Amino acid sequence: MAEPILATHGLTHDFGPFRALHGVSLEVAPGTMTGLIGPNGAGKSTLFNVLTGALRPTSGTVTLQGTDITGQPPDALFRAGLARSFQIPRPFARMTVLENVMLAPKAQIGERVWGAFLNPRAMAAQENAIRQKAMEVLEFVTLAKLADQAAGEISGGQMKLLELARVLMGDPTLILLDEPAAGVNPALTEVLIDKIETLNRTGTTFVIIEHDMDFVMQHCTPVIALGQGRVIFEGTPEQALADPVLLDAYLGAQAHG
Ligand SMILES: Nc1ncnc2c1ncn2[C@@H]1O[C@H](COP(=O)(O)OP(=O)(O)OP(=O)(O)O)[C@@H](O)[C@H]1O
């Protein structure tokens, strides 16, 4: 395999006495759409939280393009090209769609409040550049016509596209998506998938948590499965469907609620 864009080694995370991740070691090859699957409670969101710096692992390491990024905060990782979307998007409801997108780099890069006092012209130029980029990104995700609408008034599917727009403001090389298709109507799911595939074709790597196996079968290779905080499977989607260990994990998780 080419040098992995992302790798974890022995990643463990404890919530108090409960071990949610048990020594997870995995590699994500550049240019892939890796599907991350596993039954409820397997540790997928915890892994995303550790990868993106929202949680500091109890032990183990995360490397991004060969650099150890373990424990770095999300804004530093966003600048380094690693971005994520959330299962349930949380835009600022009263702000417009455009303002929400424009906030992404500022919130992530840090408001240069003193800069505004020291050099208002440079600040205005920066604001314009961010606005222009935000409009381009909204155009790409097909939301440009909603730019001036309050973000709280758009549909759930449009919120997912807005989330993707915010992610794209960071020019990410690696995007982690948490259930992108969940709760999205089929027409918008198609738009979302089309955009994800376009980005993937032009070099963006994706890791996608998804419960919908049809989605995984059609769009993800390879597939990595977690079960009770451990990697229990790695392979093609076809192998995943036929894997008895994986089937057991899903049935077991159902039996245990
Ligand atoms: N903040 C927390 N405190 C204590 N336990 C937690 C916390 N967050 C998650 N857990 C536990 O860690 C385990 C892994 O949860 P996680 O949300 O990562 O699973 P998941 O695979 O993302 O599940 P789902 O598919 O339902 O989203 C679960 O048993 C969960 O109850």
The ligand as an SDF file (V2000), in Angstrom:
LIG
                    3D

 31 33  0  0  0  0  0  0  0  0999 V2000
  -19.0690   10.1900   26.7640 N   0  0  0  0  0  0  0  0  0  0  0  0
  -19.1910    8.8780   27.0200 C   0  0  0  0  0  0  0  0  0  0  0  0
  -19.1480    8.4000   28.2790 N   0  0  0  0  0  0  0  0  0  0  0  0
  -19.2550    7.0800   28.5450 C   0  0  0  0  0  0  0  0  0  0  0  0
  -19.4050    6.1320   27.5930 N   0  0  0  0  0  0  0  0  0  0  0  0
  -19.4700    6.5440   26.3330 C   0  0  0  0  0  0  0  0  0  0  0  0
  -19.3640    7.9340   25.9520 C   0  0  0  0  0  0  0  0  0  0  0  0
  -19.4640    8.0140   24.6070 N   0  0  0  0  0  0  0  0  0  0  0  0
  -19.6180    6.7630   24.1600 C   0  0  0  0  0  0  0  0  0  0  0  0
  -19.6190    5.8750   25.1630 N   0  0  0  0  0  0  0  0  0  0  0  0
  -19.7310    4.4110   25.0710 C   0  0  0  0  0  0  0  0  0  0  0  0
  -18.6620    3.9710   24.2480 O   0  0  0  0  0  0  0  0  0  0  0  0
  -19.1030    2.9240   23.3840 C   0  0  0  0  0  0  0  0  0  0  0  0
  -18.8320    3.3070   21.9670 C   0  0  0  0  0  0  0  0  0  0  0  0
  -19.7110    4.3480   21.5860 O   0  0  0  0  0  0  0  0  0  0  0  0
  -19.6710    5.0250   20.1580 P   0  0  0  0  0  0  0  0  0  0  0  0
  -20.6620    6.1370   20.1700 O   0  0  0  0  0  0  0  0  0  0  0  0
  -18.2700    5.3430   19.7820 O   0  0  0  0  0  0  0  0  0  0  0  0
  -20.2060    3.8340   19.2420 O   0  0  0  0  0  0  0  0  0  0  0  0
  -20.6700    3.8710   17.7240 P   0  0  0  0  0  0  0  0  0  0  0  0
  -20.0500    2.7110   17.0590 O   0  0  0  0  0  0  0  0  0  0  0  0
  -20.4000    5.2080   17.1470 O   0  0  0  0  0  0  0  0  0  0  0  0
  -22.2310    3.6360   17.8650 O   0  0  0  0  0  0  0  0  0  0  0  0
  -23.4600    4.1690   16.9520 P   0  0  0  0  0  0  0  0  0  0  0  0
  -23.3960    3.3750   15.6910 O   0  0  0  0  0  0  0  0  0  0  0  0
  -24.6390    3.8190   17.7770 O   0  0  0  0  0  0  0  0  0  0  0  0
  -23.2710    5.6420   16.7500 O   0  0  0  0  0  0  0  0  0  0  0  0
  -20.5910    2.7110   23.6930 C   0  0  0  0  0  0  0  0  0  0  0  0
  -20.7080    1.6250   24.5770 O   0  0  0  0  0  0  0  0  0  0  0  0
  -21.0000    3.9980   24.3490 C   0  0  0  0  0  0  0  0  0  0  0  0
  -22.0460    3.7750   25.2660 O   0  0  0  0  0  0  0  0  0  0  0  0
  1  2  1  0
  2  3  1  0
  2  7  2  0
  3  4  2  0
  4  5  1  0
  5  6  2  0
  6  7  1  0
  6 10  1  0
  7  8  1  0
  8  9  2  0
  9 10  1  0
 10 11  1  0
 11 12  1  0
 11 30  1  0
 12 13  1  0
 13 14  1  0
 13 28  1  0
 14 15  1  0
 15 16  1  0
 16 17  2  0
 16 18  1  0
 16 19  1  0
 19 20  1  0
 20 21  2  0
 20 22  1  0
 20 23  1  0
 23 24  1  0
 24 25  2  0
 24 26  1  0
 24 27  1  0
 28 29  1  0
 28 30  1  0
 30 31  1  0
M  END
$$$$
